[in-house]
């Protein structure tokens, strides 16, 4: 049984060390034989971008033996050897602009030394980079392949520091402009990243950049399809079926629930998160592997800092151009959530011409909501998980006294020092509370009726809870509003008991009070 390539990104080692390689070389061959030679692809972290770059590196280095038996070996690719400059921006760790500038400068010198070229006497990293490309072309008589992996890592690592971001941007803009000025010396430029900042801010000189991030032809270039999992990991699925005393079909179904669901254009085949699939096959346990490798603290900080409405993170409508780019000065959180993999395309409204976004799978949804609760309340993970379990049990058992008792205890335990806009805080916490409870309990916010919007509707298998929220008002007022507007009418044919709940957030007590009224019993 072949080894699982967890954390392995060097293609040159796959064959010699007997790792499973999911063959993407047919798509790669299609890409590198097309007209044009400057490409950009954004994908979430740990989605195989580095492996793709090292695969391209070995193709352009002419290492034909590494590709024996793969799809590209059956094509007419000429295996011409080219000089390759592979720049991995995720290797840059720094705390100041001076440190970043120095490390980038040293990196280019190191790349040059691999080809016995001395660039240390050139002043400025852009000059070093430009002269290195020219000298490689002059000495080898072959155009250069440029591979830039995680181009935006220096930016995303400091996304909370706007002043430093702008300084990093200016250095990167100058550096990447070299690629345009040296175009005649280049065989291909391939750039990967998580996000795509606008051309005016980073790629101002690269007007020939072909963004294939949402190109249906390359939608499965990164990530695993269901068929690829069944084909390349058949032995590992067989092992998992024995360990778990299940069938391979049921295991694939469970993998789909946990790790599938990523789509990068509205009509493309969905792909599974490759890292989480590999971790499951190694451990035979379903868990939140991808999420736990890098909890998105910067995203959580942005949510809190800019007061984003948490309840609007599901079933979002966005235009294609909104998904593609943003500027450092203006960071739309929904775009960032899509590009970083916390939201994905789940549908398309042809009439409106808009993409529909939602959480891709169970791993991301459960983990993101839980982390959001921890971040908003400063509670540790064990407390949050225990609270969610108790809250869920009380609601499913229709013990509303206990349900609201848990909520009041939880609110009372949140540190008073947390600085937030109080109304938004309580509404956000309540929404996240319910979202943590899992698939058996469904919450909808701002649910539209023919005469207005219901603040929240919670559905269990036996009950429909219609909730109206107020701040510093009697919950009786909230109940009266539900009755006056007859919000409940759209649910009366569902065969469930309908319960009206008035919920008031008391800003002095920093807690909640409630009123319950059962409308009718079916």
C-alpha positions as CSV (number, residue, x, y, z in Angstrom):
1,X,0.0,0.0,0.0
2,X,1.4,3.4,-1.0
3,X,2.2,6.0,1.6
4,X,-0.1,9.0,2.2
5,X,1.6,12.3,1.3
6,X,0.6,14.2,4.3
7,X,2.5,17.5,4.4
8,X,4.6,16.5,1.3
9,X,4.9,19.1,-1.4
10,X,8.1,18.0,-3.2
11,X,6.9,16.2,-6.3
12,X,10.4,14.8,-7.0
13,X,10.1,12.5,-3.9
14,X,6.7,11.0,-4.7
15,X,8.0,8.2,-6.9
16,X,11.2,7.3,-5.0
17,X,9.4,7.3,-1.6
18,X,6.3,5.5,-2.8
19,X,3.7,8.2,-2.1
20,X,0.2,8.2,-3.6
21,X,0.1,10.8,-6.4
22,X,-3.3,11.9,-7.7
23,X,-2.5,12.4,-11.4
24,X,-3.3,16.0,-12.4
25,X,-0.8,16.1,-15.3
26,X,-3.3,15.9,-18.1
27,X,-4.8,19.2,-16.9
28,X,-1.3,20.6,-16.3
29,X,-0.3,19.7,-19.9
30,X,-3.4,21.3,-21.2
31,X,-2.5,24.5,-19.3
32,X,1.2,24.8,-20.2
33,X,0.6,24.1,-24.0
34,X,-1.9,26.9,-24.4
35,X,-1.2,30.3,-25.7
36,X,-0.2,32.8,-23.1
37,X,2.2,32.2,-20.3
38,X,1.3,34.2,-17.2
39,X,-1.2,32.5,-14.9
40,X,-2.7,33.1,-11.5
41,X,-4.6,30.6,-9.4
42,X,-6.1,31.2,-5.9
43,X,-7.0,28.3,-3.7
44,X,-7.4,27.9,0.1
45,X,-4.4,26.9,2.2
46,X,-3.3,23.2,2.2
47,X,-5.1,22.6,-1.1
48,X,-2.0,21.4,-3.0
49,X,-0.7,24.6,-4.4
50,X,2.9,23.9,-3.4
51,X,2.7,20.3,-4.9
52,X,1.4,21.8,-8.1
53,X,4.3,24.3,-8.2
54,X,6.9,21.6,-7.6
55,X,5.3,19.4,-10.3
56,X,5.6,22.3,-12.7
57,X,9.2,22.8,-11.6
58,X,10.1,19.3,-12.5
59,X,8.3,19.4,-15.8
60,X,10.3,22.5,-16.9
61,X,13.5,21.0,-15.5
62,X,13.0,18.2,-17.9
63,X,12.9,15.4,-15.3
64,X,11.0,13.0,-17.5
65,X,11.7,9.9,-15.4
66,X,9.7,11.3,-12.5
67,X,6.6,11.3,-14.7
68,X,6.7,7.7,-16.0
69,X,3.2,6.2,-16.2
70,X,1.5,9.6,-15.6
71,X,-0.8,11.2,-18.2
72,X,1.8,13.7,-19.4
73,X,4.2,10.9,-20.3
74,X,1.7,9.8,-23.0
75,X,1.7,13.2,-24.7
76,X,4.1,14.9,-27.1
77,X,5.7,17.1,-24.4
78,X,9.3,17.7,-25.5
79,X,10.9,17.7,-22.0
80,X,13.1,20.6,-22.9
81,X,15.2,21.7,-19.9
82,X,14.6,25.3,-18.7
83,X,16.0,27.4,-15.9
84,X,13.4,27.5,-13.1
85,X,13.0,30.1,-10.4
86,X,10.7,28.7,-7.7
87,X,9.9,31.3,-5.1
88,X,7.9,30.2,-2.0
89,X,6.7,33.3,-0.3
90,X,5.3,31.3,2.7
91,X,9.0,30.9,3.9
92,X,9.1,34.7,4.8
93,X,8.6,35.3,8.5
94,X,9.2,38.9,9.5
95,X,8.0,41.6,11.9
96,X,9.1,44.7,10.1
97,X,9.3,46.0,6.6
98,X,13.1,46.2,6.9
99,X,13.3,42.5,7.8
100,X,11.0,41.6,4.9
101,X,13.0,43.6,2.4
102,X,16.3,42.0,3.6
103,X,14.9,38.5,3.5
104,X,13.5,38.9,0.0
105,X,16.8,40.3,-1.1
106,X,18.8,37.4,0.3
107,X,16.3,34.9,-1.2
108,X,17.0,36.2,-4.7
109,X,20.8,36.0,-4.1
110,X,20.3,32.4,-3.0
111,X,18.3,31.5,-6.1
112,X,21.1,33.0,-8.2
113,X,23.8,31.1,-6.4
114,X,22.1,27.8,-7.4
115,X,22.9,28.7,-11.0
116,X,26.4,30.0,-10.1
117,X,25.3,33.5,-10.7
118,X,26.3,36.4,-8.4
119,X,23.7,39.0,-7.9
120,X,24.9,40.4,-4.6
121,X,26.5,43.5,-6.3
122,X,23.2,44.6,-7.8
123,X,21.3,47.3,-5.7
124,X,17.6,46.7,-5.0
125,X,15.7,43.4,-5.0
126,X,13.8,44.3,-8.2
127,X,17.1,44.9,-10.0
128,X,18.6,41.7,-8.7
129,X,15.5,39.8,-9.9
130,X,15.5,41.4,-13.3
131,X,19.2,40.8,-13.9
132,X,18.9,37.2,-12.7
133,X,16.3,36.4,-15.3
134,X,18.3,38.0,-18.1
135,X,21.5,36.2,-17.1
136,X,19.8,32.9,-16.9
137,X,18.4,33.4,-20.4
138,X,21.8,34.5,-21.7
139,X,23.7,31.6,-20.2
140,X,21.2,28.7,-20.9
141,X,19.7,30.1,-24.2
142,X,16.4,28.9,-22.8
143,X,13.4,31.0,-21.5
144,X,13.0,31.0,-17.8
145,X,10.1,29.4,-15.9
146,X,8.9,31.5,-12.9
147,X,6.9,29.8,-10.2
148,X,5.7,32.0,-7.3
149,X,3.9,30.1,-4.6
150,X,1.7,31.8,-1.9
151,X,2.5,35.2,-3.3
152,X,0.2,36.8,-0.7
153,X,1.5,35.1,2.4
154,X,3.5,38.2,3.5
155,X,0.2,40.3,3.2
156,X,-2.2,37.8,4.9
157,X,0.3,37.3,7.8
158,X,-0.1,41.0,8.7
159,X,-3.6,41.7,7.5
160,X,-4.5,43.4,10.8
161,X,-1.6,46.0,10.4
162,X,-2.8,48.4,7.7
163,X,0.4,50.5,7.7
164,X,2.7,47.5,7.4
165,X,0.4,46.0,4.7
166,X,0.8,49.1,2.5
167,X,4.6,49.0,2.8
168,X,4.6,45.3,1.9
169,X,2.3,46.0,-1.0
170,X,4.7,48.6,-2.5
171,X,7.7,46.2,-2.3
172,X,5.7,43.3,-3.9
173,X,4.3,45.6,-6.6
174,X,7.8,46.6,-7.6
175,X,9.0,43.0,-7.4
176,X,6.2,41.5,-9.5
177,X,6.4,44.3,-12.1
178,X,9.7,42.7,-13.2
179,X,7.7,39.8,-14.6
180,X,6.1,42.1,-17.1
181,X,9.3,43.9,-18.2
182,X,11.1,40.6,-18.7
183,X,8.3,38.8,-20.5
184,X,10.4,38.1,-23.6
185,X,12.8,36.0,-21.4
186,X,10.1,33.9,-19.8
187,X,8.6,30.5,-20.8
188,X,5.9,30.6,-18.2
189,X,4.9,32.5,-15.0
190,X,2.6,30.7,-12.6
191,X,1.5,32.5,-9.4
192,X,-0.5,30.9,-6.6
193,X,-2.1,32.4,-3.5
194,X,-5.1,32.3,-1.2
195,X,-6.5,35.7,-2.0
196,X,-6.4,38.0,-5.1
197,X,-5.7,41.6,-4.4
198,X,-6.6,43.9,-7.2
199,X,-4.3,44.5,-10.2
200,X,-3.9,48.1,-9.3
201,X,-2.6,47.3,-5.8
202,X,-0.3,44.3,-6.4
203,X,-0.1,43.3,-10.1
204,X,-0.3,46.7,-11.6
205,X,2.3,45.9,-14.3
206,X,0.9,42.4,-15.1
207,X,-1.8,43.3,-17.6
208,X,-1.2,39.9,-19.3
209,X,-2.1,38.0,-16.1
210,X,-4.6,35.2,-16.9
211,X,-6.6,34.4,-13.7
212,X,-7.7,30.8,-13.9
213,X,-9.1,30.7,-10.3
214,X,-12.7,30.4,-11.5
215,X,-12.0,28.8,-14.9
216,X,-14.2,25.7,-15.2
217,X,-11.5,23.9,-17.2
218,X,-9.2,23.9,-14.2
219,X,-11.8,23.7,-11.4
220,X,-10.4,20.2,-10.3
221,X,-6.7,21.0,-10.8
222,X,-6.4,21.2,-7.0
223,X,-8.4,19.1,-4.5
224,X,-9.7,15.6,-5.0
225,X,-12.8,14.5,-6.9
226,X,-14.9,11.6,-5.6
227,X,-13.7,9.4,-8.5
228,X,-10.0,10.2,-7.7
229,X,-10.5,9.2,-4.1
230,X,-12.1,5.9,-5.1
231,X,-9.4,5.2,-7.7
232,X,-6.1,6.4,-6.1
233,X,-6.9,5.6,-2.4
234,X,-8.8,2.2,-2.9
235,X,-6.4,0.4,-0.6
236,X,-6.7,3.0,2.1
237,X,-10.5,3.0,1.8
238,X,-10.4,-0.8,2.2
239,X,-8.3,-0.4,5.3
240,X,-10.7,2.2,6.8
241,X,-13.7,-0.1,6.0
242,X,-12.0,-2.9,8.1
243,X,-11.1,-0.6,11.0
244,X,-14.5,1.0,11.2
245,X,-16.5,-2.2,10.3
246,X,-18.2,-0.3,7.5
247,X,-18.4,-0.4,3.7
248,X,-16.2,1.7,1.4
249,X,-19.4,3.3,0.0
250,X,-20.5,4.4,3.4
251,X,-17.1,5.8,4.2
252,X,-17.0,7.8,1.0
253,X,-20.5,9.1,1.8
254,X,-19.2,10.2,5.2
255,X,-16.1,11.8,3.6
256,X,-18.5,13.7,1.3
257,X,-20.4,15.1,4.3
258,X,-17.2,16.1,6.2
259,X,-14.7,17.2,3.5
260,X,-16.4,17.7,0.1
261,X,-18.3,20.6,-1.3
262,X,-15.7,23.0,-2.6
263,X,-16.6,24.5,-6.0
264,X,-14.7,27.4,-7.6
265,X,-17.2,28.1,-10.4
266,X,-20.9,27.6,-10.3
267,X,-21.1,24.8,-12.9
268,X,-18.0,22.8,-11.9
269,X,-17.5,19.5,-10.2
270,X,-17.0,19.7,-6.5
271,X,-13.8,18.7,-4.9
272,X,-12.8,17.4,-1.4
273,X,-10.3,19.1,0.9
274,X,-7.2,17.0,0.1
275,X,-5.5,17.5,3.5
276,X,-8.5,16.4,5.6
277,X,-9.0,13.4,3.3
278,X,-5.4,12.3,3.8
279,X,-5.6,12.8,7.5
280,X,-8.8,10.7,7.8
281,X,-7.3,7.9,5.7
282,X,-4.2,7.9,8.0
283,X,-6.2,7.9,11.3
284,X,-9.6,6.5,10.2
285,X,-11.2,9.1,12.4
286,X,-13.4,11.9,11.2
287,X,-12.2,15.2,12.7
288,X,-11.6,18.9,11.9
289,X,-8.1,18.4,10.5
290,X,-7.9,21.3,7.9
291,X,-9.4,23.8,10.2
292,X,-7.2,23.0,13.2
293,X,-4.0,23.5,11.1
294,X,-4.6,27.2,11.1
295,X,-7.6,28.7,13.0
296,X,-8.4,31.9,11.1
297,X,-7.6,34.4,13.9
298,X,-7.3,37.3,11.4
299,X,-10.7,36.5,10.0
300,X,-12.3,36.4,13.5
301,X,-10.6,39.7,14.4
302,X,-12.0,41.3,11.2
303,X,-15.5,40.1,12.1
304,X,-15.3,41.7,15.5
305,X,-13.4,44.8,14.4
306,X,-15.7,45.8,11.5
307,X,-19.0,44.6,13.2
308,X,-19.8,42.2,10.3
309,X,-23.3,40.6,10.6
310,X,-22.5,37.0,11.5
311,X,-26.0,35.8,10.6
312,X,-25.4,36.7,6.9
313,X,-22.5,34.3,6.4
314,X,-24.8,31.6,4.9
315,X,-26.7,31.6,1.6
316,X,-25.0,34.7,0.4
317,X,-25.6,36.2,-3.0
318,X,-22.5,37.7,-4.7
319,X,-21.5,38.8,-8.2
320,X,-18.5,37.1,-9.8
321,X,-16.4,40.2,-9.7
322,X,-17.0,40.5,-5.9
323,X,-15.5,37.0,-5.5
324,X,-12.3,37.8,-7.4
325,X,-10.5,40.7,-6.0
326,X,-10.2,43.3,-3.2
327,X,-7.9,46.1,-2.1
328,X,-5.9,46.4,1.1
329,X,-7.7,49.6,2.0
330,X,-11.1,47.9,1.7
331,X,-11.4,44.2,2.7
332,X,-14.9,42.7,2.1
333,X,-15.1,39.9,4.6
334,X,-17.3,37.7,2.5
335,X,-14.8,37.8,-0.4
336,X,-12.0,36.9,2.0
337,X,-14.1,34.0,3.5
338,X,-14.6,32.6,0.0
339,X,-11.0,32.9,-1.1
340,X,-9.7,31.4,2.2
341,X,-12.1,28.4,1.9
342,X,-14.6,29.1,4.6
343,X,-17.3,29.7,2.1
344,X,-17.8,28.2,-1.3
345,X,-20.0,28.4,-4.3
346,X,-23.1,26.2,-3.8
347,X,-25.4,27.5,-6.5
348,X,-26.2,30.1,-9.1
349,X,-29.2,32.4,-9.6
350,X,-29.4,32.7,-13.4
351,X,-32.1,35.4,-13.2
352,X,-30.0,37.6,-11.0
353,X,-26.7,36.5,-12.4
354,X,-25.4,36.0,-8.9
355,X,-23.4,33.2,-7.2
356,X,-24.8,31.6,-4.0
357,X,-22.2,31.0,-1.2
358,X,-22.4,28.8,1.9
359,X,-20.2,26.7,4.1
360,X,-18.7,23.8,2.0
361,X,-19.0,21.0,4.5
362,X,-19.5,19.9,8.1
363,X,-15.9,20.3,9.1
364,X,-15.8,24.0,8.1
365,X,-19.2,24.9,9.4
366,X,-18.9,23.3,12.8
367,X,-15.3,24.5,13.4
368,X,-15.8,28.1,12.2
369,X,-19.0,28.6,14.3
370,X,-17.3,27.1,17.4
371,X,-14.2,29.2,16.9
372,X,-16.3,32.3,16.4
373,X,-18.1,31.7,19.7
374,X,-14.8,31.2,21.5
375,X,-13.4,34.4,20.0
376,X,-16.5,36.5,20.8
377,X,-16.8,35.3,24.4
378,X,-13.2,34.5,25.3
379,X,-14.4,31.1,26.5
380,X,-12.2,28.0,26.0
381,X,-13.1,25.2,23.7
382,X,-14.2,22.7,26.4
383,X,-16.6,25.2,27.9
384,X,-18.1,26.0,24.5
385,X,-18.6,22.3,23.6
386,X,-20.1,21.4,26.9
387,X,-22.5,24.4,26.7
388,X,-23.6,23.5,23.2
389,X,-24.3,19.9,24.2
390,X,-26.4,20.9,27.2
391,X,-28.3,23.5,25.2
392,X,-29.0,21.0,22.4
393,X,-30.3,18.4,24.8
394,X,-32.6,20.8,26.6
395,X,-34.1,22.1,23.3
396,X,-34.7,18.7,21.8
397,X,-36.4,17.7,25.1
398,X,-38.6,20.8,25.0
399,X,-37.3,21.9,28.3
400,X,-37.3,25.7,27.6
401,X,-36.8,26.6,31.3
402,X,-33.5,24.7,31.3
403,X,-32.7,26.0,27.8
404,X,-32.9,29.7,28.9
405,X,-31.2,28.9,32.2
406,X,-28.2,27.7,30.3
407,X,-28.2,30.8,28.1
408,X,-28.4,33.1,31.1
409,X,-25.6,31.2,32.9
410,X,-23.4,31.5,29.8
411,X,-24.0,35.2,29.2
412,X,-23.3,35.9,32.9
413,X,-19.9,34.1,32.6
414,X,-18.7,36.3,29.7
415,X,-16.1,38.7,30.9
416,X,-17.5,42.2,31.4
417,X,-14.3,43.7,29.8
418,X,-15.2,42.5,26.3
419,X,-15.7,45.7,24.3
420,X,-18.5,45.4,21.7
421,X,-21.6,47.2,20.6
422,X,-24.0,45.6,23.0
423,X,-27.0,45.1,20.7
424,X,-25.0,43.4,18.0
425,X,-23.1,41.4,20.6
426,X,-26.2,39.7,22.1
427,X,-27.8,39.0,18.7
428,X,-24.5,37.6,17.4
429,X,-24.0,35.3,20.4
430,X,-27.5,34.0,20.3
431,X,-27.3,33.2,16.6
432,X,-23.9,31.4,17.0
433,X,-25.3,29.5,20.0
434,X,-28.0,28.0,17.9
435,X,-25.8,27.3,14.9
436,X,-23.5,25.2,17.2
437,X,-26.3,22.8,17.9
438,X,-25.9,20.8,14.7
439,X,-28.0,19.4,11.9
440,X,-31.0,18.3,14.0
441,X,-31.6,22.0,15.0
442,X,-32.0,24.5,12.2
443,X,-32.0,28.3,12.7
444,X,-33.0,30.9,10.1
445,X,-32.6,34.6,10.7
446,X,-34.4,37.5,9.1
447,X,-36.9,35.0,7.7
448,X,-39.2,36.8,5.2
449,X,-42.9,36.6,5.3
450,X,-45.5,38.5,3.2
451,X,-45.6,41.4,5.7
452,X,-42.2,41.5,7.3
453,X,-39.1,39.6,8.6
454,X,-39.0,37.3,11.6
455,X,-35.9,37.8,13.7
456,X,-35.2,34.1,14.0
457,X,-36.9,30.7,13.5
458,X,-35.6,27.6,15.1
459,X,-36.8,24.2,13.8
460,X,-36.6,20.8,15.5
461,X,-38.3,17.6,14.4
462,X,-41.4,18.4,16.7
463,X,-41.3,22.2,17.2
464,X,-41.1,25.5,15.4
465,X,-39.9,28.3,17.6
466,X,-40.6,31.8,16.3
467,X,-38.4,34.4,18.0
468,X,-38.6,38.2,18.1
469,X,-35.7,40.0,19.7
470,X,-35.7,43.3,21.5
471,X,-33.2,45.4,23.4
472,X,-34.2,46.9,26.8
473,X,-37.9,46.2,26.2
474,X,-40.3,43.8,27.7
475,X,-40.4,40.3,26.0
476,X,-44.1,40.7,26.2
477,X,-43.8,43.4,23.5
478,X,-41.9,41.0,21.3
479,X,-44.6,38.3,21.7
480,X,-47.3,40.9,20.8
481,X,-45.4,41.9,17.7
482,X,-45.3,38.2,16.5
483,X,-49.1,37.9,17.1
484,X,-49.9,41.2,15.5
485,X,-47.9,40.4,12.3
486,X,-49.0,36.8,12.3
487,X,-45.5,35.6,11.4
488,X,-46.5,32.1,12.5
489,X,-49.0,31.6,9.6
490,X,-46.4,30.3,7.1
491,X,-45.6,27.4,9.5
492,X,-49.1,26.3,10.5
493,X,-49.3,23.4,7.9
494,X,-46.0,21.8,9.0
495,X,-47.6,19.6,11.6
496,X,-45.4,20.9,14.4
497,X,-46.2,22.6,17.7
498,X,-45.5,26.4,17.2
499,X,-43.9,28.2,20.1
500,X,-43.6,32.0,20.2
501,X,-40.6,33.4,22.1
502,X,-40.1,37.0,23.0
503,X,-36.4,37.5,23.8
504,X,-35.1,40.8,25.3
505,X,-31.4,41.7,25.8
506,X,-31.0,43.7,29.0
507,X,-28.0,45.9,28.6
508,X,-27.8,46.8,32.3
509,X,-27.7,43.2,33.4
510,X,-25.8,42.1,30.3
511,X,-28.1,39.2,30.0
512,X,-31.4,38.0,28.5
513,X,-35.1,37.7,29.7
514,X,-37.7,35.8,27.8
515,X,-41.4,35.1,27.5
516,X,-42.9,31.9,25.9
517,X,-46.3,31.3,24.4
518,X,-47.5,28.1,22.8
519,X,-49.6,29.0,19.8
520,X,-51.2,25.7,19.1
521,X,-50.7,22.0,19.5
522,X,-51.1,19.8,16.4
